[in-house]
Amino acid sequence: MSTSDLYILNKKSTTHFRGFRNGWGSGPVCWDYLAKKYGVPSSMFDMNPVWALASGGRLAHHERVAMMMTFDAAYVPMGKLQDAAESCERFGAESEDGARANHWTAFGAALRDAAKQRHNRFARGICLSCTSVSDNWGYGSDWPDKAWSIYDEDTQE
């Protein structure tokens, strides 16, 4: 079974932080919930209409944080872990349907734990790999060079 994984993003590498069984509990939950809520077409063959929700002002702050965490090479900076934790917890509560895996509340708890811990001086933030099937943050990845903060643009309220 696949996993969803959180990594600590260092300057040029990542360190595995926490894993969650069943990769369907991260990105797919987010994308399906937001597509349905905002009435945009959703297809695994064309996710662009769903991903486009992240730009513009349609999404609430917590929804935008969750959506942006699913994007390639995106990370939450260390200084924003508390805000992201609150956003993930709220998103998890709203998107929970009891019928399938949903890791968003657990992501929030993990981000709170990460915020309390001491990390090495090169730690930049936390990043999400939605599925271990195509884990781009794992060992040997070039994504640390491509990483971008989800708080660099207008994510902040």
Sequence and secondary structure as in RCSB ss.txt:
>XXXX:A:sequence
MSTSDLYILNKKSTTHFRGFRNGWGSGPVCWDYLAKKYGVPSSMFDMNPVWALASGGRLAHHERVAMMMTFDAAY
VPMGKLQDAAESCERFGAESEDGARANHWTAFGAALRDAAKQRHNRFARGICLSCTSVSDNWGYGSDWPDKAWSI
YDEDTQE
>XXXX:A:secstr
  EEEEEEE SS EEEEEEEE GGGTHHHHHHHHHHHHT   BTTB HHHHGGGSSS S HHHHHHHHHTSTTEE
EEGGGHHHHHHHHHHHHHHH  SSS   HHHHHHHHHHHHHS   TT  EEEEES GGG TTSTT SHHHH EET
TSSS   
